[in-house]
Amino acid sequence: MSPKSPPPPSAPQRRPSTFRALMRLRPYAKPAIPRIVLGAVAALAAAVVALLIPAVLQLLVDGPLSSGDRAQVWPAFAVVLGLGIVEAVMIGLRRRLVLTPSTHVEASMRNSLYAKLQDLPVAFHDRWQSGQLLSRSVSDLSLIRRWLAFGVVLLVVNVLTIVVGFAVLFFYSWALALLFMVASMPVFFVSFAFEKRYSIVARRSQDQVGDLATSVEQSVHGIRVLKAFGRGKHSLDEFAKQADDLRGTEIEKAQAISRLWLWLLLVPDVAFALCLLGGIWLAADGQLTVGQLFAFFATATVLRWPVESIGFLLSMTFDTRTAADRFFEVLDSENAITDPAEPVTIEAPEGRLEFADAHFRYQDSPAQYPDLVNGVDLVVEPGETMALVGLTGSGKTTLLALVSRLYDVTGGGVRIDGVDVRDLSRQELRRLVGMAFEDATLFSASVRDNVLLGRPDLADDPAEADRVMREALEIAQADFVDRLPDGVDTRVGEEGLSLSGGQRQRLALARAVAARPAILVLDDPLSALDVDTEARVEAGLRRVLASTTSLIVAHRPSTVTLADRVALLENGRVTAVGTHSDLLATNEHYRWVISSLDDDTTPAREEVLA
């Protein structure tokens, strides 16, 4: 299993019936149900009209055609033509009624899924493949829409048509109708047996589609790496293997459907042949008129499509059931990071940040493994800048993520101005805390939209928004934006990959600065900058950090110079806190950590910072 595959259920659970699984769609489909029902009524009316045509033909055969009265043929022709027109109108009305509301259902479900994905914690996205989520939000929901607009309507209508049609057949000849019904029974037994086999294969197919989408996404995003290392052929081989697995599953699905179609086509033909023999004998014996025999077979012909359609309608229904299961797997995912019932509001934040015996470990971590954050006690006073220093894996980035509840502590607490962050609403907390990450992610939007992402309050004040943006860009030394084709209105590429790493980091830093948070959390946001640019950015940051509480992960000795104090992390614990000079003088491990970092301080740099 891929490390980011959907997690399997913790314990085997009884799979709900197809009906119960599909009934979970009812809250989303409820607004569309009236028009779907009207569409079904229109389709049923079309089917009833189709069943009336054989009755007219019976009268035509037993009447004018048998007597030779040609004058009566034209009225019968007009009636059949009229019934055909009514049937066509009803079919068109059915399509018109159901197509539009089904698209609204799809849009509503997609919005719910997207909102849920935005609400779920980072830990959820760590476990799930993005391709699996993408396939659920696109192909699965599209399948559900088609089933609502087409599958469920025709399935219900065709079953009712079969029932009504058999009643009509019994009206013409109970003996032939009974023979036809008994001969057709294998179709229904085969259809029910088909569900168990097909549903398993259908689920495997849809999961493999998600895996394939993930492979495509990873290859596109990592195209530079694949090309740089000449691994395009390897990636193609892996993709081809997954595609071949999916092809095999699709063939297995096709084989299951073909076996069903064998019975759906063979059984009615056998039933027709037996009824033809019986009908000729009854007509020769005088128990059935030629017109009745003709109407019986005309009605049976009308029923042939509803009977044959059961196969693909059932397969479509089982595919939809699997799609619904996959959709609700995401919606049923538990979100442990939620807003409190009665959230606290910090009216005038000072920015005091405190870690009180904070612990964190992943839920699936083996019991013998130590916590990633293992009892951190640390206080950052209002307006103070604290640098976090430690070896790789010491817990620096994880500790930062606890501040804004990207992850929740599993022990102890994190407090802002004496209030536990879990007592704040997530919106309030993320208004107070701004973050910039080492791996700067930008969105496929304009530079302006990326920088002002954290300031929705400025949407109605363009002048103030422009001032805040320009100030943030100046602090981040992101003046390169004015040299872009459309300046700050230039649309950056997907994930900002049209920009260099340093340019992305500077825009991400500008985004954090523009948010004007009470607490600024920076995860080594300057790692991709050259020495001189970093010095200018740090000079600008000093103005911001003078009044903002800041917690900065430092991977360069030069970044430590921004801090008032430094906290040393070892194996998830803070083992020393003090100024840079004090720790150099008193802590051997700190000297070792600092010496392991690249010291790129130059005279030119020192001049900029002076």
C-alpha positions as CSV (number, residue, x, y, z in Angstrom):
1,M,0.0,0.0,0.0
2,S,1.2,3.5,-0.8
3,P,2.2,5.5,2.3
4,K,-0.6,7.9,1.5
5,S,-3.3,5.4,0.5
6,P,-6.7,5.8,2.2
7,P,-6.4,4.1,5.6
8,P,-8.3,0.8,5.8
9,P,-11.1,0.4,8.4
10,S,-9.8,-0.4,11.9
11,A,-12.0,-3.4,12.1
12,P,-14.1,-5.3,9.6
13,Q,-17.6,-3.8,9.3
14,R,-20.8,-5.2,7.8
15,R,-21.3,-3.6,4.5
16,P,-24.7,-1.8,4.3
17,S,-27.1,-2.8,1.5
18,T,-27.0,-1.0,-1.8
19,F,-30.3,0.6,-1.0
20,R,-29.1,1.9,2.4
21,A,-25.9,3.1,0.9
22,L,-27.7,5.1,-1.9
23,M,-30.3,6.5,0.6
24,R,-27.4,8.4,2.2
25,L,-27.6,10.6,-1.0
26,R,-31.1,11.8,-0.1
27,P,-30.1,15.0,1.8
28,Y,-28.2,16.2,-1.3
29,A,-30.8,14.9,-3.8
30,K,-33.8,16.2,-1.8
31,P,-34.2,19.6,-3.7
32,A,-34.1,17.7,-7.0
33,I,-36.5,14.9,-5.9
34,P,-39.7,16.6,-7.1
35,R,-38.4,17.0,-10.6
36,I,-36.8,13.6,-10.7
37,V,-40.2,12.1,-9.7
38,L,-41.9,14.1,-12.4
39,G,-39.3,12.9,-14.8
40,A,-40.1,9.3,-13.8
41,V,-43.8,9.9,-14.2
42,A,-43.1,11.3,-17.7
43,A,-41.0,8.2,-18.5
44,L,-43.7,5.9,-17.1
45,A,-46.3,7.7,-19.2
46,A,-44.1,7.1,-22.3
47,A,-43.8,3.4,-21.4
48,V,-47.6,3.1,-20.9
49,V,-48.2,4.8,-24.3
50,A,-45.8,2.4,-25.9
51,L,-47.8,-0.5,-24.3
52,L,-51.1,0.9,-25.8
53,I,-49.8,0.7,-29.4
54,P,-50.1,-3.1,-29.5
55,A,-53.7,-2.8,-28.4
56,V,-54.4,-0.6,-31.4
57,L,-52.6,-3.0,-33.6
58,Q,-54.7,-5.8,-32.3
59,L,-57.9,-3.9,-33.3
60,L,-56.3,-3.2,-36.7
61,V,-55.4,-6.8,-37.4
62,D,-58.7,-8.3,-36.1
63,G,-60.8,-5.5,-37.7
64,P,-60.0,-3.7,-40.9
65,L,-57.2,-6.0,-42.1
66,S,-59.3,-9.2,-41.5
67,S,-62.4,-7.7,-43.1
68,G,-60.7,-5.9,-45.9
69,D,-62.2,-2.5,-44.9
70,R,-59.4,-0.1,-45.9
71,A,-61.3,2.9,-44.7
72,Q,-60.6,1.9,-41.1
73,V,-56.9,1.6,-41.6
74,W,-56.2,5.4,-41.7
75,P,-57.9,6.1,-38.3
76,A,-55.8,3.3,-36.7
77,F,-52.7,4.7,-38.4
78,A,-53.5,8.2,-37.0
79,V,-54.0,6.8,-33.5
80,V,-50.6,4.9,-33.7
81,L,-48.9,8.1,-35.0
82,G,-50.4,10.2,-32.2
83,L,-49.4,7.7,-29.6
84,G,-45.8,7.7,-31.0
85,I,-45.7,11.5,-30.8
86,V,-46.9,11.5,-27.2
87,E,-44.3,8.9,-26.3
88,A,-41.5,11.0,-27.9
89,V,-42.8,14.2,-26.1
90,M,-42.8,12.3,-22.8
91,I,-39.3,11.1,-23.3
92,G,-38.1,14.6,-24.1
93,L,-40.0,16.0,-21.1
94,R,-38.3,13.4,-18.9
95,R,-34.8,14.5,-20.0
96,R,-35.7,18.1,-19.6
97,L,-37.0,17.6,-16.1
98,V,-34.1,15.6,-14.6
99,L,-30.9,16.9,-16.3
100,T,-30.7,20.3,-14.7
101,P,-31.5,19.4,-11.1
102,S,-29.0,16.5,-11.2
103,T,-26.2,19.0,-12.0
104,H,-27.2,21.1,-9.0
105,V,-27.0,17.9,-6.8
106,E,-23.5,17.2,-8.2
107,A,-22.4,20.8,-7.5
108,S,-23.8,20.7,-3.9
109,M,-22.0,17.4,-3.2
110,R,-18.7,18.8,-4.7
111,N,-19.0,21.9,-2.6
112,S,-19.6,19.8,0.5
113,L,-16.6,17.6,-0.3
114,Y,-14.4,20.6,-0.9
115,A,-15.5,22.2,2.4
116,K,-14.8,19.0,4.2
117,L,-11.4,18.7,2.7
118,Q,-10.6,22.3,3.8
119,D,-11.9,21.5,7.3
120,L,-10.1,18.2,7.9
121,P,-6.7,18.5,9.7
122,V,-3.3,18.2,8.1
123,A,-3.0,14.7,9.5
124,F,-5.8,13.6,7.2
125,H,-4.1,14.9,4.1
126,D,-0.8,13.3,5.3
127,R,-2.5,9.9,5.0
128,W,-4.5,10.3,1.8
129,Q,-3.3,10.4,-1.8
130,S,-4.3,13.6,-3.6
131,G,-5.3,11.6,-6.6
132,Q,-7.8,9.6,-4.5
133,L,-9.4,12.8,-3.4
134,L,-9.4,14.2,-6.9
135,S,-11.1,11.1,-8.4
136,R,-13.8,11.3,-5.7
137,S,-14.5,15.0,-6.4
138,V,-14.6,14.6,-10.2
139,S,-15.3,11.1,-11.6
140,D,-17.3,9.7,-8.6
141,L,-19.6,12.7,-8.3
142,S,-20.1,12.7,-12.1
143,L,-21.2,9.1,-11.9
144,I,-23.7,9.9,-9.2
145,R,-25.1,12.8,-11.3
146,R,-25.6,10.5,-14.3
147,W,-27.3,7.9,-12.1
148,L,-29.7,10.4,-10.6
149,A,-30.5,11.9,-14.0
150,F,-30.7,8.6,-15.9
151,G,-30.0,5.4,-14.0
152,V,-32.5,5.6,-11.1
153,V,-35.3,7.0,-13.2
154,L,-35.0,4.3,-15.8
155,L,-34.4,1.5,-13.3
156,V,-37.7,2.3,-11.5
157,V,-39.6,3.0,-14.6
158,N,-38.4,-0.1,-16.4
159,V,-39.3,-2.3,-13.5
160,L,-42.8,-0.8,-13.4
161,T,-43.0,-1.2,-17.1
162,I,-42.2,-4.9,-16.8
163,V,-44.9,-5.3,-14.1
164,V,-47.5,-3.5,-16.2
165,G,-46.4,-5.2,-19.4
166,F,-46.7,-8.7,-17.8
167,A,-50.2,-7.7,-16.7
168,V,-51.1,-6.8,-20.3
169,L,-49.6,-10.1,-21.5
170,F,-51.8,-11.9,-19.0
171,F,-54.8,-10.0,-20.4
172,Y,-54.1,-11.3,-23.9
173,S,-53.2,-14.9,-22.9
174,W,-52.6,-16.1,-19.4
175,A,-51.0,-19.3,-20.7
176,L,-48.5,-17.5,-23.0
177,A,-47.8,-14.8,-20.3
178,L,-47.1,-17.5,-17.7
179,L,-44.8,-19.3,-20.1
180,F,-43.0,-16.0,-21.0
181,M,-42.6,-15.1,-17.3
182,V,-41.3,-18.5,-16.2
183,A,-38.8,-18.5,-19.1
184,S,-37.6,-15.0,-18.2
185,M,-37.1,-15.7,-14.5
186,P,-33.4,-16.7,-14.9
187,V,-32.7,-13.0,-15.8
188,F,-33.6,-11.9,-12.3
189,F,-31.7,-14.6,-10.5
190,V,-28.6,-13.8,-12.6
191,S,-29.0,-10.1,-12.0
192,F,-29.0,-10.5,-8.2
193,A,-26.0,-12.8,-8.2
194,F,-24.3,-10.2,-10.4
195,E,-24.3,-7.6,-7.6
196,K,-21.9,-9.4,-5.3
197,R,-19.3,-10.1,-7.9
198,Y,-19.5,-6.8,-9.7
199,S,-19.5,-4.4,-6.6
200,I,-16.1,-5.7,-5.4
201,V,-14.5,-5.3,-8.8
202,A,-16.1,-1.8,-9.3
203,R,-14.7,-0.6,-6.0
204,R,-11.2,-1.9,-6.9
205,S,-11.5,-0.1,-10.3
206,Q,-12.4,3.2,-8.8
207,D,-9.6,3.0,-6.2
208,Q,-7.1,2.2,-9.0
209,V,-8.3,5.2,-10.9
210,G,-7.5,7.3,-7.9
211,D,-4.0,5.8,-7.7
212,L,-3.4,6.4,-11.4
213,A,-4.5,10.1,-10.9
214,T,-2.0,10.4,-8.1
215,S,0.8,9.1,-10.3
216,V,0.0,11.6,-13.0
217,E,-0.2,14.4,-10.5
218,Q,3.1,13.5,-8.9
219,S,4.9,13.1,-12.3
220,V,3.6,16.5,-13.4
221,H,4.6,18.2,-10.2
222,G,8.0,16.4,-10.1
223,I,8.7,16.8,-13.8
224,R,11.9,18.8,-13.1
225,V,13.3,16.1,-10.8
226,L,12.4,13.3,-13.2
227,K,14.1,15.1,-16.1
228,A,17.1,16.1,-14.1
229,F,17.8,12.5,-13.0
230,G,16.7,11.0,-16.3
231,R,14.0,8.9,-14.6
232,G,11.3,9.6,-17.1
233,K,11.4,6.0,-18.4
234,H,11.2,4.6,-14.9
235,S,8.2,6.8,-14.1
236,L,6.6,5.7,-17.4
237,D,7.2,2.1,-16.5
238,E,5.5,2.5,-13.1
239,F,2.6,4.4,-14.7
240,A,2.3,1.7,-17.3
241,K,2.1,-1.0,-14.6
242,Q,-0.6,0.8,-12.7
243,A,-2.5,1.4,-16.0
244,D,-2.2,-2.3,-16.9
245,D,-3.6,-3.2,-13.5
246,L,-6.5,-0.9,-14.1
247,R,-7.0,-2.3,-17.6
248,G,-7.1,-5.8,-16.1
249,T,-9.7,-4.7,-13.6
250,E,-11.8,-3.0,-16.3
251,I,-11.6,-6.2,-18.4
252,E,-12.8,-8.2,-15.3
253,K,-15.7,-5.7,-15.1
254,A,-16.4,-6.1,-18.8
255,Q,-16.4,-9.9,-18.5
256,A,-18.8,-9.8,-15.6
257,I,-21.1,-7.5,-17.6
258,S,-20.8,-9.6,-20.7
259,R,-21.8,-12.7,-18.7
260,L,-24.9,-10.9,-17.5
261,W,-25.7,-9.7,-21.1
262,L,-25.4,-13.3,-22.3
263,W,-28.3,-14.2,-20.1
264,L,-30.2,-10.9,-20.8
265,L,-30.1,-11.5,-24.5
266,L,-30.4,-15.3,-24.6
267,V,-33.3,-15.7,-22.1
268,P,-35.7,-13.4,-23.9
269,D,-35.0,-15.0,-27.2
270,V,-35.7,-18.5,-25.7
271,A,-38.9,-17.1,-24.2
272,F,-39.9,-15.6,-27.5
273,A,-39.3,-18.9,-29.3
274,L,-41.3,-20.9,-26.7
275,C,-44.2,-18.4,-26.8
276,L,-44.2,-18.4,-30.6
277,L,-44.7,-22.2,-30.6
278,G,-47.4,-22.0,-27.9
279,G,-49.1,-19.0,-29.6
280,I,-49.3,-20.7,-33.0
281,W,-50.8,-23.8,-31.4
282,L,-53.4,-21.7,-29.4
283,A,-54.3,-19.6,-32.6
284,A,-54.7,-22.8,-34.6
285,D,-56.9,-24.3,-31.9
286,G,-59.0,-21.1,-31.9
287,Q,-58.2,-20.1,-28.3
288,L,-56.4,-16.9,-29.5
289,T,-57.1,-14.6,-32.5
290,V,-54.4,-13.5,-34.9
291,G,-54.7,-10.0,-33.6
292,Q,-54.3,-11.0,-30.0
293,L,-51.2,-13.1,-30.9
294,F,-49.8,-10.1,-32.9
295,A,-50.5,-7.7,-29.9
296,F,-48.9,-10.2,-27.5
297,F,-45.7,-10.3,-29.4
298,A,-45.7,-6.5,-30.0
299,T,-46.1,-6.0,-26.2
300,A,-43.4,-8.6,-25.5
301,T,-41.1,-6.7,-27.9
302,V,-41.9,-3.4,-26.1
303,L,-40.8,-5.2,-22.8
304,R,-37.6,-6.5,-24.4
305,W,-35.7,-3.2,-23.9
306,P,-36.8,-2.8,-20.2
307,V,-35.7,-6.4,-19.5
308,E,-32.4,-6.0,-21.3
309,S,-31.7,-2.7,-19.7
310,I,-31.8,-4.2,-16.2
311,G,-28.2,-5.4,-16.8
312,F,-26.5,-2.1,-17.4
313,L,-28.8,-0.2,-15.1
314,L,-27.8,-2.6,-12.3
315,S,-24.1,-2.2,-13.1
316,M,-24.5,1.6,-13.1
317,T,-26.3,1.4,-9.8
318,F,-23.6,-0.7,-8.2
319,D,-20.9,1.7,-9.6
320,T,-22.9,4.6,-8.1
321,R,-23.1,2.8,-4.8
322,T,-19.3,2.4,-4.8
323,A,-19.0,6.1,-5.7
324,A,-21.3,7.0,-2.8
325,D,-19.3,4.9,-0.4
326,R,-16.1,6.6,-1.5
327,F,-17.7,10.0,-1.2
328,F,-18.9,9.4,2.3
329,E,-15.6,7.9,3.4
330,V,-14.2,11.4,3.2
331,L,-17.3,13.1,4.7
332,D,-17.4,10.5,7.6
333,S,-13.7,11.2,8.4
334,E,-13.4,12.4,12.0
335,N,-11.9,15.8,12.5
336,A,-10.3,16.0,15.9
337,I,-9.3,19.6,15.4
338,T,-12.6,21.4,15.8
339,D,-13.8,24.7,17.3
340,P,-14.9,24.7,20.9
341,A,-18.6,24.9,21.8
342,E,-18.0,28.3,23.4
343,P,-14.9,29.9,21.8
344,V,-12.9,32.5,23.6
345,T,-12.0,35.8,21.9
346,I,-8.8,37.8,22.6
347,E,-9.9,41.3,22.1
348,A,-6.5,43.1,22.4
349,P,-3.8,40.4,21.8
350,E,-0.4,41.1,23.4
351,G,1.2,38.1,21.7
352,R,2.5,36.1,24.7
353,L,3.2,32.6,23.5
354,E,3.6,29.7,26.0
355,F,4.3,26.0,25.5
356,A,3.3,24.2,28.8
357,D,4.6,20.6,28.9
358,A,3.6,20.3,25.2
359,H,3.6,16.8,23.7
360,F,2.9,15.5,20.2
361,R,3.0,12.1,18.5
362,Y,1.2,10.8,15.4
363,Q,-1.7,8.5,16.1
364,D,-0.2,5.6,14.2
365,S,3.3,5.9,15.8
366,P,4.5,2.7,17.4
367,A,4.2,2.8,21.2
368,Q,7.9,2.4,21.7
369,Y,8.7,5.5,19.7
370,P,9.2,8.7,21.8
371,D,7.0,11.7,21.2
372,L,8.1,14.1,18.4
373,V,7.5,16.9,20.8
374,N,8.3,15.5,24.2
375,G,7.4,17.9,27.0
376,V,8.4,21.3,25.8
377,D,8.2,24.2,28.3
378,L,8.9,27.6,26.6
379,V,7.6,31.1,26.9
380,V,8.0,33.8,24.2
381,E,7.2,37.2,25.7
382,P,5.2,39.8,23.7
383,G,7.3,41.5,21.1
384,E,10.1,39.0,21.6
385,T,11.8,37.1,18.8
386,M,12.7,33.5,19.7
387,A,14.9,31.3,17.4
388,L,14.5,27.5,17.5
389,V,17.8,25.7,16.8
390,G,18.4,22.0,16.7
391,L,19.6,19.1,14.6
392,T,17.4,17.6,11.9
393,G,14.6,15.6,13.5
394,S,14.7,17.5,16.8
395,G,11.1,18.6,16.5
396,K,11.4,22.2,15.4
397,T,8.9,22.2,12.5
398,T,6.4,20.1,14.5
399,L,6.6,22.5,17.4
400,L,5.7,25.4,15.1
401,A,2.7,23.5,13.7
402,L,1.2,23.2,17.2
403,V,0.9,27.0,17.5
404,S,-1.8,27.3,14.8
405,R,-3.3,23.9,15.4
406,L,-2.2,22.4,12.1
407,Y,-1.7,19.5,14.6
408,D,-3.1,19.4,18.1
409,V,-1.0,18.6,21.1
410,T,-1.4,15.1,22.5
411,G,-0.4,16.3,25.9
412,G,0.1,19.6,27.7
413,G,-1.0,22.8,26.0
414,V,-0.1,25.8,23.9
415,R,-1.3,29.2,25.2
416,I,-1.6,32.7,23.7
417,D,-2.0,35.4,26.3
418,G,-2.9,32.8,28.8
419,V,-5.7,31.2,26.6
420,D,-5.3,27.7,25.4
421,V,-5.3,27.7,21.6
422,R,-7.9,24.9,21.7
423,D,-10.3,27.4,23.4
424,L,-10.1,29.7,20.4
425,S,-12.0,29.2,17.2
426,R,-9.7,28.2,14.4
427,Q,-10.6,31.4,12.5
428,E,-9.7,33.5,15.5
429,L,-6.5,31.5,16.1
430,R,-5.3,31.8,12.5
431,R,-6.1,35.5,12.6
432,L,-3.7,35.9,15.5
433,V,-0.9,33.6,14.1
434,G,0.8,34.1,10.7
435,M,3.0,31.4,9.2
436,A,5.6,31.2,6.5
437,F,7.1,27.8,5.6
438,E,10.4,26.7,4.2
439,D,8.6,25.0,1.3
440,A,6.8,28.0,0.0
441,T,3.5,27.2,-1.7
442,L,1.8,29.7,-3.9
443,F,-1.5,29.4,-5.7
444,S,-2.3,29.7,-9.3
445,A,-3.5,33.3,-8.9
446,S,-2.1,36.8,-9.2
447,V,0.8,38.0,-7.1
448,R,-1.6,40.4,-5.4
449,D,-4.0,37.6,-4.5
450,N,-1.2,35.4,-3.1
451,V,0.2,38.2,-0.9
452,L,-3.2,39.3,0.4
453,L,-4.4,35.8,1.0
454,G,-4.6,36.4,4.8
455,R,-6.3,39.7,4.5
456,P,-9.9,39.2,3.3
457,D,-10.9,42.2,5.4
458,L,-9.2,44.5,2.8
459,A,-11.4,43.2,-0.1
460,D,-13.5,46.4,0.0
461,D,-10.7,48.8,0.5
462,P,-8.4,48.6,-2.6
463,A,-6.2,51.6,-1.5
464,E,-5.4,50.1,1.9
465,A,-5.0,46.7,0.4
466,D,-2.4,48.1,-2.1
467,R,-0.6,49.9,0.7
468,V,-0.4,46.8,2.9
469,M,0.8,44.7,-0.1
470,R,3.5,47.1,-1.1
471,E,4.8,47.4,2.4
472,A,4.9,43.6,2.8
473,L,6.7,43.2,-0.6
474,E,9.2,45.8,0.4
475,I,10.0,44.1,3.7
476,A,10.3,40.7,1.8
477,Q,12.6,42.4,-0.8
478,A,10.2,41.1,-3.5
479,D,10.6,44.1,-5.8
480,F,11.1,41.6,-8.7
481,V,7.2,41.5,-9.0
482,D,7.3,44.9,-10.8
483,R,9.4,43.3,-13.5
484,L,6.9,40.6,-14.2
485,P,4.8,40.9,-17.4
486,D,1.7,42.3,-15.6
487,G,3.4,43.4,-12.3
488,V,1.5,42.4,-9.2
489,D,-1.4,41.3,-11.4
490,T,0.8,38.6,-13.1
491,R,-0.7,35.1,-12.6
492,V,2.0,32.8,-11.2
493,G,2.1,29.2,-12.4
494,E,0.7,26.2,-10.6
495,E,2.2,26.2,-7.1
496,G,4.3,29.2,-8.1
497,L,6.7,26.9,-10.1
498,S,7.1,29.6,-12.7
499,L,9.2,31.5,-10.1
500,S,12.5,30.7,-8.6
501,G,12.7,29.1,-5.1
502,G,13.9,32.4,-3.6
503,Q,11.1,34.4,-5.3
504,R,8.5,32.0,-4.0
505,Q,10.0,32.3,-0.4
506,R,9.9,36.0,-0.6
507,L,6.3,36.1,-1.7
508,A,5.3,33.6,1.0
509,L,7.1,35.8,3.6
510,A,5.3,38.9,2.3
511,R,2.0,37.0,2.7
512,A,2.8,36.2,6.3
513,V,3.9,39.9,7.0
514,A,0.8,41.3,5.2
515,A,-1.5,39.3,7.5
516,R,-0.3,41.5,10.4
517,P,-0.6,38.7,13.0
518,A,0.1,39.1,16.7
519,I,2.4,36.1,16.5
520,L,4.6,35.4,13.5
521,V,5.8,31.8,13.0
522,L,8.6,31.3,10.4
523,D,9.9,27.9,9.4
524,D,13.3,28.9,8.0
525,P,11.7,31.1,5.3
526,L,15.0,32.4,4.0
527,S,16.8,29.2,3.1
528,A,16.5,29.7,-0.7
529,L,17.9,33.3,-0.6
530,D,21.4,34.4,-1.5
531,V,23.5,36.0,1.2
532,D,22.9,39.7,0.2
533,T,19.2,39.3,-0.4
534,E,18.8,37.5,2.9
535,A,20.6,40.3,4.7
536,R,18.2,42.9,3.1
537,V,15.2,40.8,4.0
538,E,16.4,40.4,7.6
539,A,16.9,44.2,7.8
540,G,13.3,44.7,6.8
541,L,12.1,41.9,9.1
542,R,13.7,43.7,12.1
543,R,11.2,46.5,11.7
544,V,8.3,44.0,11.8
545,L,9.7,41.8,14.5
546,A,10.3,44.8,16.8
547,S,6.6,44.8,17.7
548,T,5.5,41.2,16.8
549,T,6.1,38.1,18.8
550,S,8.0,35.8,16.6
551,L,9.1,32.2,16.6
552,I,11.7,31.3,13.9
553,V,13.3,28.0,13.0
554,A,16.9,28.8,12.2
555,H,19.0,26.7,9.9
556,R,21.7,29.4,9.4
557,P,23.7,31.1,12.0
558,S,22.8,34.4,10.3
559,T,19.1,33.8,11.0
560,V,19.9,33.5,14.7
561,T,21.1,37.1,14.7
562,L,17.4,38.2,14.3
563,A,16.5,36.6,17.6
564,D,16.4,38.1,21.1
565,R,16.8,34.7,22.5
566,V,17.5,31.2,21.2
567,A,15.9,27.9,22.3
568,L,17.9,24.7,21.8
569,L,15.9,21.5,20.9
570,E,17.2,18.0,21.5
571,N,15.0,15.0,20.7
572,G,11.7,16.9,21.1
573,R,12.8,18.8,24.3
574,V,14.0,22.3,25.0
575,T,17.3,21.8,26.8
576,A,18.6,25.4,26.9
577,V,17.3,28.9,26.4
578,G,19.4,32.1,26.3
579,T,21.0,34.6,24.0
580,H,23.2,33.4,21.2
581,S,26.4,34.6,22.9
582,D,25.5,33.0,26.3
583,L,24.7,29.7,24.7
584,L,27.9,29.7,22.7
585,A,29.8,30.3,25.9
586,T,28.0,27.8,28.1
587,N,26.5,25.0,26.0
588,E,28.6,22.5,24.2
589,H,25.7,20.9,22.2
590,Y,24.7,24.4,21.0
591,R,28.2,25.1,19.8
592,W,28.1,21.8,17.9
593,V,24.7,22.6,16.3
594,I,25.8,26.1,15.3
595,S,29.1,24.8,13.8
596,S,27.2,22.2,11.7
597,L,25.2,25.0,10.0
598,D,26.5,27.0,7.1
599,D,27.8,30.3,8.2
600,D,27.5,32.6,5.3
601,T,28.1,35.9,7.1
602,T,30.2,38.2,5.0
603,P,31.4,41.8,5.4
604,A,28.8,43.0,2.9
605,R,26.1,41.2,4.9
606,E,27.2,42.7,8.2
607,E,27.2,46.2,6.5
608,V,23.5,45.7,5.4
609,L,22.5,44.5,8.9
610,A,24.4,47.3,10.7
